[in-house]
Amino acid sequence: MDREAIVNAVGEKLTAEAIKQGRVLPVTVLTGFLGAGKTTLLNHILESKEHGMKFAIIENEFGEVGVDDKVIKEDSEEQVIEVMNGCICCTVRGDLVKVLKRLRAKLNNFDGVIIETTGLADPAPVAQTFFVDDDIKAIYKLDGIITVVDAKHALEHINEEKPEGVENEAVEQIAFADRIILNKTDLVDSTALAEVETAIKKINNHADLITAQHSKVDPKCLVNINAFSLERVLEFDPEFMDTDGEHQHDLSVSSISFKFEGEVNVNKLERWIGEMLQTEANNMFRYKGMLAVKGKKEKFLFQGVHMLFSGGFEGGYTWKKDEKRECRFVFIGRNLDKTMLEERFMECKVEGELRFKVGDLVEAYVGKWTPAKIIRTWDDGNPYRMELEDGERTNIWGPEDVDAYVRARKE
């Protein structure tokens, strides 16, 4: 008997026992447009001890290279985690059924399931799964759809005109919500916040609306709430149960992802991202990454939505001794130039040896060229740490190994 057959047999046995006991596992679908704060909210739920539950996590990434699942694993090593690539509401929907069935073999290891969808997913086909498959219905119950909304960027996505036949995912995510988390309220004033709230209520005035900053919400409002109502959904979407219905994404929106084993110069990366924000911010719906930075034991996590970028070594994520140091990067946006993005990303990779070594006498540019000595290499993520010959032995960093920052001393 092969491994899959064994897993299925165990799953069917545990399912039969659970059904006999009247046990049904609640499933929470966590959705929201790109960069709204879903993964941050998920980590808050997992960190909380108040709900007393242990979850199986199904993480859906739009691209081929995942970032969020790596972060979730850092914070929740005891959780059961499954990762699905592609759009969960399209061709991957069949894979969701397979994952849910496979999880039955681990029924005794968790009390509920949380599915975090990609930001481009329509939640309707995901919700359908729990009503059209008899094996799934027997053990799982759709407990609620939680939609996270970015207060700063919501209106531009809600009001975006799509080509004929193409769904507006931001609108669909709000329409199907049982709870709506209006997140990042600290980034807008009261007038803008009121406009967003009005737009949300026009789409869905049944869901509870909770305002939040940094996705901080009491988990008791989100899990085990018995909130999903099939009757309500059928009222506004009579064709909800039509599993043959077509779902079409905006074809101008794509995901581009890269991964390589190695390290980057984080200063080069931040300079490049800064340039991108000046020229491509409107088309950059979402970008995120986890990087190994030369000279740092901590992992560098960054993310952004349009013009808003944040990144750093916060969070206490460090590279383990036997862990492969690698870099992952995902872009989701409109009309992205894959070749250009890959070339610029790879330019940030650390290749070869530095030009100078400890003890070399050089010149450092600090508004003017000043004699200096290399005292460390790859110090705190910087290629060089230098001591200026300025009478005060001032220490400075050389952020990149180029003549613009440090050059050989002239004879």
N, C-alpha and C positions, 0 to 999 in steps of 0.2 A: 504494500500500500504506500503510495507516494505521500509527501508531506502535506499537500493540499487536501488530499482525501482524509488524512488523519485530522487536520484542523477542522474540516467540515463535520466529521463524525463527532469530535469533541463538542463542537459548537451546537450540533443538533441535540446531543445529550443534555448539555447545560441549559439549552433553550427549553426543552421539554420539562426539566426540573423547575425552571423559573416560571413557566406557564402554570404548572401544577401548584406552585406557591402563590400564584396571582401577582407575580413580580413583573412590572413593566418599567423599562428604563426611559427616563425623560431625556429628550434631545433638544438642545438649544442651538438655534442657527444664529450665528453672529455675522451680520452683514453691514454694509456701508460703503460709500464710494472711496476711491483711492486716497489714502492718507488721512482718513477721518479719525483714526485712533483705535482701530479694532484690536490689533495685537497688544497694545498697551492695556486696553480694557480686559482682554483675556488674561494677561499676566496678573492684573489686580485680582481677578476672580480666583486664579490658581493660588495666589499668595494668601488669600483670606482663609481663616480657620473657622469663621462663623457658620458657614453653611454645612460644615461637617461632611462634605462629599468629596469623593475622589472621581476624577473624570477621565474618560478617553477623549483625546483631542484629535479631530480630523482637520488638518491644515491644508488649505487649497491655495496654491500659488499659480498665478496666470502664466508665468514664464517657466523655462526649463530649469533655471537655477533658483533654489529657494534660499531665503534669508531668514524669514520669520520663524521657521521651524527650528533653526539653530539657536535663536534667542530663547524660544520657549523651552527647549531642552535644557538650557543653562539653568533656568529657574525651577524646573519641575521634573527632576530626574525620575521621580516615582510615577509620573503619569504615563498612560499608554498613548503613544503618539503615532498617527498615520499621516503620511503626506501624499497629496495628489497634485499633479501638475496639469495645467490646462484649465479651461473654464468649467467649473463644476456644473453649470447649467446647460452645457452643450454636450459634446461627445463624452465628456468625463462622467456624466450622470450615471451611466451604467457601472462605472468604476466605483461610484459611491455605494451602490447596492452591494457590490463585491466586498468593499471594505467593511460595511456594516455587518455583513454575514460573517466575514472573517473574525470580527471582533467578538462574535458570540462565543468563541473558544476561550475568551478571557473574561467572561461575564462576572466571575467572582472577584475580579480585580478592580472594578469601578462601579460607581453608583449612577452615572449619567454620562451623556455624550455632549460635547460642544463641537460644532462645526463652524470653523471660521472660513468664510468664502472669500474668493478674490474680490477686489473692489469693483470689478466689471461684471459681477454675476447678477443675474435676475433671480431672486429667491424663489419664484414660483415653481420652477422645475425641481428645485431641491425639496420644497415642501411636498410636492406631488409624490415623491418617493415613499413617504410614510402613509400613503393612502392607496396606492395602486399595486404594491407588492405584498402578497399575503405573508411571506416569511418575515418581512420587515414589520408589518403591522402586528404580528404575534408577540413581539418582544419590545419594540420601540414605540414611543409616543412623542409626537412633536409637541414639545412643551411651550415653546415660544420663539418668535423671530425678533431679535434685538437689532435695531438699525442705529448705527452711529453716524451722526451728521456733523460735518465740519462747518461750524458757524462762519468761518472766514470765507470759504469758497463755495458754500452750498448753492447760493442763488445762481451763479454762473453756470453750474452744471444742471440745476433744475430747469432753468430757462433756455438751455441750449437747444437749438432747432436741429433735429436729426433728419437724415434723408428718409424718404418715404419707406415704410416697412421696417425701419430700424428703431428699436426700443430705446428709450431714455432710461438707462439703468438706475440713475440716481432717483428718478421718480418712482420706478418700480420698487426699489428698496424701501422707500418711505411708505408706499401704499400697502405693502404686505406686513409692515411692522406691527408687533404687539406692544413693544416698548421702543421709544425713540430717545436716544441719548444725544442731545444737542451739545456737542463738545467744543472745546476751544473758545468758550464764551469770553475769555479774557483777551482775545485778539480783536474784538469788535466793540463798538460803543452801543449804548442802549437802543438807539434808533435802528441801527443795522440789525441788532438782535431781534427786535420786534418785527422787522420785515421778514427775517428768516422764519420766525415762529408762525407768522401769518401764512407764508407760502407752504409750510409744512402742514398746517391745519387744513388748508384748502385741499390737500392731497389725502390726508388721513386725520380725521378729527376724533377717531375712536381710541387710538393708542395713547398711553400715558407718555407725556413729554417731560423728560428729566434733563435739566441743564447741568453741565459739568465742565471742569477744567482738568486737563491731563488725564481724561477718561476715568476719573475717580468717582465711582458710583457704588453704593451699598450693594454687594452681590445678592442679598436677599430680594432685591427688586428685579433680578435678572434670571435666576435659576430656580427651578422647581416652582414655577408660578402658575402653571396650568392656564396659560393665557391664549393659546392659539385656538381660533374658532373657525372651523370649516364653513359654517353657515355665513359668517361675516364675509369671508373671502369670496364665496359664491355669489354674494350680493353684488360686489363690484366687479367680479371677474367670473361670469357664468361659464366660461370655457376653461376654468382652472383645471378640471379633471381630464381635459383633452391632452393626452400624452403625445399625440401626433402633431401638435401645434408647432409651428416654426418659431425659432428664436434667432434673431440676426443681430450681430454686433456691428458697430461702426467700424468699417474696414480700414479707416484712416488711423485708427488707434491700434497700437501694437505694443508688444513687450519685447524688450531686448535685454539679454542677460549674458554675463561673462563670468568665468571662473578660472582661476589658475593657481597652481601651487607656487608659493613664493611670498614675497613681501613688497610693500610699497613705501615710497617716500610720501608721507601724509601731507607735507607742505605743497608738493606738486599737485596732489589731488585737490586740496582745498583751493589752490589758485585756479585750477581748471574748472571746478564747480562754480567758482565766483564768476569766471568768464561766461559760463553757460547760463547763469542766472541773468546776466545782462542781455543776452541775445535770444535765449530759447525758453524763458520761464513760462510763457503762456502755453507752450506745447508740452511742457514737462508736468504731466499730471501727478506722477509719483516716481520717486527714485530712492533707493535704499541700498545699504551694503553692510558687510561685515568684513573687516580687513585685518591682515597681519601687518603691523607697522614695524619696519626695521628699527631695532633699538628699543622696543617696548614689549613687555611681557603681557600687557593688557590688550584686549581686543578693542579695535576702533569700530564703533557702531555709528552709522549716520543714516539720516533719512531726510526727505524733503517733499514738499508739496508746492508746486509752482515756485514762487519767490522765497518761500519759507524753508530755510535749511538749518538743520541742527546736527551736530556730530561731536563725538568725543570719546574719552575712555571711561566715562562714568558707568556705574552699574556693577562694578566688581567682576566683570567677565575677563578671565585670564586664560591664556593658552596653557593647556596641561602639558606635562613633560613629554608624553608620548603622542600628543595630538599633532596632526599634520597642519602646519601653518599655511593657510590659503587665503585667497581674497575672492569675495563674491560681490557682484554688483548687478542691480536690476534697474532698468529704466522702463517706465510705462508712459506713453504719451502719443501725440498726434504727429504723423509724418516724420518719424525719427530717422535719422541717417545712421544706420547701423555701422557702416564702415568707419565713419568719422568717430563715432562714440568708442568703438573698439580701439582704434588707433590712439585716441587721446587717453583712454584708460590705461592701455599698455605702456604709454610713455611714463606713467607714474610708477611702474614696476622697477624695483632696484635690480640693476644688472651689473655684474663685474665688480672690480675693485675701485675704491676711491683714489683720486689723483694724489692725495697727500696722506701722510701717516703722522702718528703722534711724534711731536718734536720738530716737525718741519716748520721752517720760518716762511711766512706768507704775508700777503697784504689782504686786509678785510675792508669791505666797503661799509662805512657807517656815516654816510653823507659825504665822506671823503675817504680816500684810500689811506689806511693806517697800518703800520707794521704790526704783525701779530704772530703768535705761535700756536700751533695745533696742540691742544692738551688732551682732547678726547675725540674719538670717532664714534659715530652713531650714538650720540648722547641724547636721551629722552626724545628719540624720533628724528633728530637732526644729524646730518652727515658729520658736522664738525662742531666742536666747542673750542673756542679760541680765547687766548688771553692777549689783550691789546697792550702794546708798548706805549701806553699813554701816561705813565707816571703813577697810575692808580691800579694797574693790573686788572682793568675791567674785563669781565668775561662776557662773551657774546656767542650766539649760535650762528652757524652758517646753514641756512635752511635747505640749500640745494648745492650740489657739487658742480657749480658753473662759475665762469669768470665774473658774472654780475655780482657775486657775493664774496668770493675768495679767489685770489689768483697767486701765482708764484711771485715771490719777491724779486724785484729787479736787482741785478748785480750793481 
